[in-house]
Amino acid sequence: MEYCKRCCYPANSRPTIIFDDQGVCSGCRLHESRPLIDWDERKKRFEDILKEYSQKSRANGNHYDLIIPVSGGKDSHFQVYTIKQMGYNPLLVTYNHGFNTKRGIRNLTNMLHQFGFDMLRFTSSPEAAKTISKFMLQTVGDITWHYHAGIMTFPIKAAVMNKIPLILWGEHGFSELLGMYNQDDMMEFSKKDRQEHSMRGFEPDDILNHPNNTEVLQEHLAPFYYPSDEEIEDIGVRGIYLANYVEWDARAHTRLMIEKYNFETALKRERTHHLYEKLDDIHADGAHDYLKYLKFGYGRATDDASNDIRHGRMTREEGIKIVSQYDHVRPSDLDIWLKFVGMTEEEFLGEIEHLRDPKIWEKDDSGEWQVKDSIANHVGDEDVDAVRLPLVDDREMLRSHNQPSYSRDDHIVEDSEYIWF
Ligand SMILES: [Zn+2]
């Protein structure tokens, strides 16, 4: 397997990654291009968009300027904070996937108290989540389709319903990690991008009419039907990413939210050293991410270590140690999901046999799956030094102001149950 010479990403990263002739990945190159951007000019563009769309929204007779889709996490806090600073009144919209952690509920509540805006929340039925989750595991190896479909559909429904044309998203995740879009592309939200990446190519009817579907009913899929083109055009719905307009540094944003707005990170994580992401649901950091490892041989620690390397907070060698420590770990919340859908671990592993990427997985003589390669075998790859980034001063993970962002201990989680509401 080829691995980026600068960070920890493998050549089979999903959905797509490219390596240049120096062996550096598209995500690293995107990150490198950021300081070249005129952020003052971007901010001005952002102000102009907000002004224009606020007027459109008010002209439709309501009292909100825009919609912000939120989960209550650090990005939500930062989006809401930014808009509050600019003097606008957003309608916060959240899709409740149902697998809430106590800390997630706590942070969502905190966000409402800190910034004082209204929020609209939609909750799926547990039965819908169960049937969809099982079907998508069997089909594409994803147990959280309903999260992503809900998060990417309900805010657009809310925009149409309330006649608020502008939706402000945080970052485009795949751009940030893998450099899928150039910083100058000014990528905006689209139904197609939502379907291809967040929903694995499946619209609700694709699930309903799939030959292997036996349990998912149309009423289970009701929340995930996208508004019609006419409805979208009628309101002029537009979704923009804040990360295209302000310099995006998740750890710096998180620190600000901790220090000034009482945001809380996790105490410990099982599959990564970062404590500040994916806090709101019981599976995203665990079973959902573990599936990525079982399919493609890497997981969230690769994402998070690569991010730290790109910011100069970690050497590639330190990143590789983190990846080796976490990426293969079986998360305890897998048991919660198995109990929820009524499946054994053997059945779970059996369902994804056909999804194991042969570029990285092979069966040994006893029939056990083994990885063929790992970043740990590529510490001393040729030319790693040639593309190495300088380290920043503020890089120590345990320096007191950085401590809330990183793990101090391993392999213990706080939440062993979820709250559906
Ligand atoms: Zn890279």
Residues whose N, C-alpha, C, O or C-beta is under 5 A from the ligand:
A	BS01	ZN	C4 R6 C7 V24 C25 C28
